[in-house]
Amino acid sequence: MQIAKVRGTVVSTQKDPSLRGVKLLLLQLIDEEGRTLPEYEVAADNIGAGVDEWVLISRGSAARQVLGNEQRPLDTVVVAIIDTIYVENRLIYSKTNQ
């Protein structure tokens, strides 16, 4: 799993039929110190995450299983909206402080 920040949404009117009704988000990856990385991903979201929220993502076959259908062409899925992150008793992120 990886931590990421929601930067925006991805809208596509023409897509694989198995992706109809699936919300897609543009995510920027975050390192263990809370710094944004120069890497972006598009992820399916059934959790309801919004722009600027930090989320936990899952990739690969685990991502396809989260949505209950291994036939969907997904590599990444949002599995949680993060409330807080502590590393070695140090607060890295708090949703309430944003």
C-alpha positions, 0 to 999 in steps of 0.5 A: 500500500502507498499514501497519496494526496488527491489532486483531482478527478479524471472524467472519461465518457468513453471507457471499458464497460466494466468501469461504468460508474467507477469514480476515478481520481488523480493522486500524487504519491507521498513519502514517509515524511509527508512530502509529495513525490513527483509521481502521479497515479489514477485510481478508482475510488469507492470510498468517496475521497475528495480533493486534497485528502490523503488516502491509502491506495492498494495496487495490482491484483489486490486493487481489483479484488477490493472492488469485487471484480477481478475482470476490471482493468484496474491497477490502483484503488483507494482503500481508505481516507487517512485521518492521521499519520504518526512516524516515531511519535511524530505527527506527519499528517492530521486531517483536522489540521488541514 
